[in-house]
């Protein structure tokens, strides 16, 4: 917030208060309002009436906010920043709060609903003081100049926003929807918002950082690795022993044969068994050893088998 901007803000605030005071005391400004109303500009220059009916839309909040938001949204996407959109949102929020509160608080009636000639029509339930069209034109088109990236663009956009807001204000007077004092206060109200906007830059920066942190957190959750499921144990190889608790069924039907072969405890040699060893007299008699065959095998000889070493007489064929 530069010193020059602070001086402009203070001067505009004094002008705002002066307009309100002039209307409250029913000064010359109120008399000028009535003179313009009786002049009926919309009847003097009827040839431009159709054009001004469309031109005044540049001061309506809905259409202008959509157009400016589309442009600033494209800029935000190109520059990878949310500052343009957040600045627009803050300015419109301030506009709704300040101008809306002033309208409801002062309750002035418009020219078409005036009840007494020469009165200021204050606190009668109206909502036209200050002019919302004029204040909205100043803020909506002024935000483009406020967010301009170069000094030259800022100067051109400032002039453009001033012309549009001035034209919108005078158009409402021409159509008879506002007093001239409503328009003057609307210009001051919109200018106060634009001059006060730099005070909200730290808030805009914190809001942008918070939104980006939420975006990064959401992206990290989306790209987080999925925890691996426990691997299924491989089936036991054929021939390997499988240890199970007593009474437990085999996990795989193919293990039935293996379990059957491993059901009996292994035979441990007597000299490796635990505990006291029996004496020679207490040991069971050893099994008889089969006689060794001529070929070195332990298979018992068969009585009906003839040794290959002996030859048998074969009948000789022929006569």
C-alpha positions as CSV (number, residue, x, y, z in Angstrom):
1,X,0.0,0.0,0.0
2,X,1.9,3.1,-1.3
3,X,1.5,6.5,0.3
4,X,-0.1,7.8,-2.9
5,X,-2.7,5.1,-2.7
6,X,-3.4,5.9,0.9
7,X,-3.9,9.6,0.1
8,X,-6.4,8.6,-2.7
9,X,-8.2,6.3,-0.4
10,X,-8.6,9.0,2.3
11,X,-9.8,11.5,-0.3
12,X,-12.3,9.2,-1.7
13,X,-13.6,8.3,1.7
14,X,-14.1,12.0,2.5
15,X,-16.0,12.4,-0.8
16,X,-18.2,9.5,0.0
17,X,-19.1,11.0,3.4
18,X,-19.8,14.4,1.8
19,X,-22.2,12.9,-0.7
20,X,-24.1,11.1,2.1
21,X,-24.2,14.2,4.2
22,X,-25.5,16.3,1.3
23,X,-28.3,13.9,0.6
24,X,-29.3,13.6,4.3
25,X,-29.6,17.3,4.8
26,X,-31.5,17.7,1.5
27,X,-29.0,20.1,0.1
28,X,-28.6,21.5,-3.5
29,X,-27.6,18.0,-4.6
30,X,-31.1,16.7,-3.9
31,X,-32.6,19.6,-5.7
32,X,-30.4,18.8,-8.7
33,X,-31.7,15.2,-8.5
34,X,-35.3,16.4,-8.8
35,X,-34.5,18.7,-11.7
36,X,-32.9,15.9,-13.7
37,X,-35.9,13.6,-12.9
38,X,-38.4,16.2,-14.2
39,X,-36.3,16.7,-17.3
40,X,-36.8,13.0,-18.2
41,X,-33.7,12.3,-20.4
42,X,-35.2,9.1,-21.7
43,X,-37.8,11.2,-23.5
44,X,-35.4,13.8,-24.8
45,X,-33.1,11.4,-26.7
46,X,-35.3,8.4,-27.6
47,X,-33.1,7.4,-30.5
48,X,-30.4,6.0,-28.2
49,X,-32.8,4.4,-25.8
50,X,-32.5,0.9,-27.3
51,X,-28.7,1.0,-27.3
52,X,-28.5,2.1,-23.7
53,X,-30.8,-0.7,-22.6
54,X,-28.1,-3.1,-23.7
55,X,-25.2,-0.9,-22.6
56,X,-26.4,-0.8,-19.0
57,X,-25.8,-4.6,-18.8
58,X,-22.1,-3.9,-18.5
59,X,-22.9,-2.8,-15.0
60,X,-25.0,-5.9,-14.0
61,X,-23.1,-8.1,-11.6
62,X,-24.0,-11.5,-13.1
63,X,-23.0,-11.1,-16.8
64,X,-20.0,-9.0,-16.1
65,X,-18.7,-11.3,-13.3
66,X,-19.0,-14.3,-15.7
67,X,-17.1,-12.5,-18.5
68,X,-14.3,-11.2,-16.3
69,X,-14.0,-14.5,-14.4
70,X,-13.6,-16.4,-17.7
71,X,-10.7,-14.2,-18.7
72,X,-9.0,-14.3,-15.3
73,X,-9.5,-18.0,-15.1
74,X,-7.6,-18.4,-18.4
75,X,-4.8,-16.2,-17.0
76,X,-4.7,-18.3,-13.8
77,X,-4.3,-21.5,-15.8
78,X,-1.6,-20.0,-18.0
79,X,0.4,-18.5,-15.1
80,X,-0.2,-21.4,-12.7
81,X,-1.5,-19.1,-10.0
82,X,-4.8,-18.5,-8.3
83,X,-4.2,-14.8,-7.5
84,X,-6.4,-13.4,-10.3
85,X,-9.4,-15.4,-9.4
86,X,-8.9,-14.8,-5.6
87,X,-8.5,-11.1,-6.1
88,X,-11.8,-11.0,-8.1
89,X,-13.6,-13.0,-5.4
90,X,-12.3,-10.7,-2.6
91,X,-13.3,-7.6,-4.6
92,X,-16.8,-8.9,-5.3
93,X,-17.2,-10.0,-1.7
94,X,-16.3,-6.5,-0.5
95,X,-18.7,-5.0,-3.0
96,X,-21.6,-7.1,-1.8
97,X,-20.9,-6.3,1.9
98,X,-20.2,-2.6,1.7
99,X,-22.7,-1.5,-1.0
100,X,-25.4,-3.9,0.2
101,X,-25.1,-2.7,3.8
102,X,-25.3,1.0,2.6
103,X,-28.3,0.3,0.5
104,X,-30.2,-1.4,3.3
105,X,-29.0,1.1,5.9
106,X,-30.1,4.2,4.1
107,X,-33.2,2.8,2.4
108,X,-33.6,5.5,-0.3
109,X,-36.4,5.3,-2.9
110,X,-35.7,5.7,-6.6
111,X,-37.1,8.4,-8.9
112,X,-39.9,6.1,-10.1
113,X,-41.1,5.5,-6.5
114,X,-40.6,9.0,-5.0
115,X,-43.4,10.0,-2.6
116,X,-42.8,13.8,-2.0
117,X,-41.3,16.3,-4.4
118,X,-38.1,17.8,-3.1
119,X,-37.5,15.3,-0.3
120,X,-34.4,13.1,-0.1
121,X,-36.5,9.9,0.1
122,X,-34.2,8.4,2.7
123,X,-35.1,5.6,5.1
124,X,-38.3,4.6,3.3
125,X,-37.3,1.0,2.5
126,X,-35.6,1.6,-0.8
127,X,-32.3,0.1,-2.0
128,X,-30.8,2.3,-4.7
129,X,-28.3,4.5,-2.7
130,X,-25.5,4.0,-3.7
131,X,-26.0,2.8,-7.3
132,X,-25.1,-0.9,-7.5
133,X,-24.7,-0.8,-11.3
134,X,-22.1,2.0,-11.1
135,X,-20.1,0.4,-8.2
136,X,-20.1,-3.0,-9.9
137,X,-18.8,-1.5,-13.1
138,X,-16.0,0.2,-11.3
139,X,-15.0,-2.9,-9.5
140,X,-15.5,-5.6,-12.2
141,X,-13.7,-3.7,-15.0
142,X,-11.2,-2.1,-12.6
143,X,-10.0,-5.4,-11.4
144,X,-8.6,-6.0,-14.9
145,X,-6.4,-2.9,-14.6
146,X,-5.4,-3.9,-11.1
147,X,-4.1,-7.2,-12.3
148,X,-2.4,-5.9,-15.4
149,X,1.1,-7.3,-15.9
150,X,2.6,-4.2,-17.5
151,X,2.3,-0.5,-16.7
152,X,1.1,0.3,-20.2
153,X,-1.6,-2.3,-20.0
154,X,-2.6,-1.0,-16.6
155,X,-3.0,2.6,-17.9
156,X,-5.1,1.5,-20.9
157,X,-7.3,-0.8,-18.8
158,X,-7.7,1.9,-16.1
159,X,-9.0,4.3,-18.8
160,X,-11.3,1.7,-20.2
161,X,-12.8,0.8,-16.9
162,X,-13.3,4.5,-16.1
163,X,-15.2,5.1,-19.4
164,X,-17.4,2.0,-18.9
165,X,-18.3,2.8,-15.3
166,X,-19.0,6.5,-16.2
167,X,-21.2,5.4,-19.1
168,X,-23.1,2.9,-17.0
169,X,-23.7,5.5,-14.2
170,X,-25.0,8.1,-16.6
171,X,-27.1,5.5,-18.4
172,X,-29.0,4.7,-15.2
173,X,-29.7,8.4,-14.8
174,X,-30.9,8.6,-18.4
175,X,-33.3,5.6,-17.8
176,X,-34.6,7.1,-14.6
177,X,-33.7,4.2,-12.4
178,X,-31.2,6.3,-10.2
179,X,-30.7,9.8,-8.9
180,X,-27.5,11.5,-9.9
181,X,-26.4,11.4,-6.3
182,X,-26.8,7.6,-6.3
183,X,-24.3,7.4,-9.2
184,X,-21.8,9.7,-7.5
185,X,-21.9,7.6,-4.4
186,X,-21.6,4.4,-6.5
187,X,-18.4,5.7,-8.1
188,X,-17.0,6.5,-4.7
189,X,-18.0,3.1,-3.3
190,X,-16.4,1.1,-6.2
191,X,-13.2,3.3,-6.1
192,X,-12.8,2.7,-2.3
193,X,-12.9,-1.1,-2.9
194,X,-10.2,-0.9,-5.6
195,X,-8.0,1.3,-3.5
196,X,-8.4,-0.9,-0.4
197,X,-7.6,-4.2,-2.3
198,X,-3.8,-4.1,-1.7
199,X,-4.5,-4.5,2.1
200,X,-6.0,-7.9,1.3
201,X,-3.0,-9.2,-0.7
202,X,-1.5,-11.1,2.4
203,X,-4.9,-12.8,2.9
204,X,-5.0,-13.7,-0.8
205,X,-1.5,-15.1,-0.7
206,X,-2.3,-17.3,2.4
207,X,-5.5,-18.6,0.7
208,X,-3.5,-19.5,-2.4
209,X,-0.9,-21.4,-0.4
210,X,-3.6,-23.2,1.5
211,X,-5.4,-24.3,-1.6
212,X,-2.2,-25.5,-3.3
213,X,-1.3,-27.5,-0.1
214,X,-4.7,-29.2,-0.2
215,X,-4.1,-30.0,-3.9
216,X,-0.7,-31.5,-3.2
217,X,-2.1,-33.6,-0.3
218,X,-4.9,-34.9,-2.5
219,X,-2.4,-35.8,-5.3
220,X,-0.2,-37.6,-2.8
221,X,-3.1,-39.7,-1.6
222,X,-4.1,-40.6,-5.1
223,X,-0.6,-41.7,-6.1
224,X,0.2,-43.4,-2.8
225,X,1.3,-47.1,-3.4
226,X,-1.3,-49.8,-2.5
227,X,-0.1,-52.0,0.4
228,X,1.0,-55.4,-1.0
229,X,-1.2,-58.4,0.0
230,X,0.5,-61.3,1.8
231,X,1.8,-63.9,-0.7
232,X,0.1,-67.3,-0.8
233,X,2.5,-70.1,0.5
234,X,3.8,-72.3,-2.2
235,X,2.5,-76.0,-2.2
236,X,4.9,-78.5,-0.5
237,X,7.0,-80.4,-2.9
238,X,6.3,-84.1,-3.3
239,X,8.4,-86.2,-1.0
240,X,9.0,-83.5,1.6
241,X,7.7,-84.0,5.1
242,X,4.8,-81.7,6.3
243,X,4.5,-80.8,9.9
244,X,0.9,-80.3,11.2
245,X,-0.7,-80.1,14.6
246,X,-2.4,-83.2,15.8
247,X,-5.8,-83.7,14.2
248,X,-5.2,-80.9,11.6
249,X,-6.5,-81.6,8.1
250,X,-4.0,-81.2,5.2
251,X,-4.2,-77.8,3.4
252,X,-4.0,-79.5,0.0
253,X,-5.5,-82.7,-1.1
254,X,-2.2,-83.6,-2.7
255,X,-0.6,-83.6,0.7
256,X,-2.7,-86.6,1.9
257,X,-0.2,-89.1,0.6
258,X,2.7,-87.2,2.1
259,X,1.0,-87.0,5.5
260,X,0.2,-90.7,5.4
261,X,3.9,-91.5,4.8
262,X,5.0,-89.2,7.6
263,X,2.3,-90.3,10.1
264,X,4.6,-92.9,11.7
265,X,7.5,-91.6,13.7
266,X,10.9,-92.3,12.3
267,X,12.8,-95.4,13.5
268,X,15.8,-94.3,15.5
269,X,18.7,-96.8,15.9
270,X,19.0,-98.2,19.4
271,X,22.5,-96.8,20.0
272,X,21.3,-93.2,19.1
273,X,18.1,-93.3,21.3
274,X,18.0,-91.2,24.4
275,X,17.9,-92.8,27.9
276,X,19.8,-95.8,29.4
277,X,21.0,-98.4,26.9
278,X,19.9,-102.0,27.6
279,X,22.5,-104.7,28.2
280,X,23.4,-107.3,25.7
281,X,21.2,-109.9,27.4
282,X,18.2,-107.6,27.4
283,X,18.4,-106.8,23.7
284,X,16.0,-108.6,21.3
285,X,17.5,-111.3,19.2
286,X,18.7,-110.0,15.8
287,X,16.9,-111.2,12.7
288,X,18.6,-114.0,10.8
289,X,20.7,-112.9,7.9
290,X,19.8,-114.2,4.6
291,X,22.4,-116.3,2.8
292,X,24.3,-114.6,0.1
293,X,23.6,-115.8,-3.4
294,X,26.3,-116.5,-5.9
295,X,25.6,-113.1,-7.6
296,X,26.0,-111.2,-4.3
297,X,22.3,-110.5,-3.7
298,X,20.5,-111.3,-0.5
299,X,17.5,-112.8,-2.3
300,X,16.9,-116.4,-1.1
301,X,17.5,-119.1,-3.7
302,X,14.6,-120.7,-5.4
303,X,14.4,-124.5,-5.6
304,X,12.8,-124.6,-9.0
305,X,15.3,-122.2,-10.5
306,X,18.2,-123.6,-12.4
307,X,21.6,-121.9,-12.2
308,X,22.7,-120.3,-15.4
309,X,26.2,-121.8,-14.9
310,X,24.8,-125.3,-15.6
311,X,23.8,-126.4,-19.0
312,X,20.9,-128.5,-19.7
313,X,20.6,-131.0,-22.5
314,X,18.5,-129.9,-25.3
315,X,17.0,-132.2,-27.9
316,X,18.7,-132.0,-31.2
317,X,16.4,-131.3,-34.0
318,X,16.5,-133.4,-36.9
319,X,16.5,-137.1,-37.6
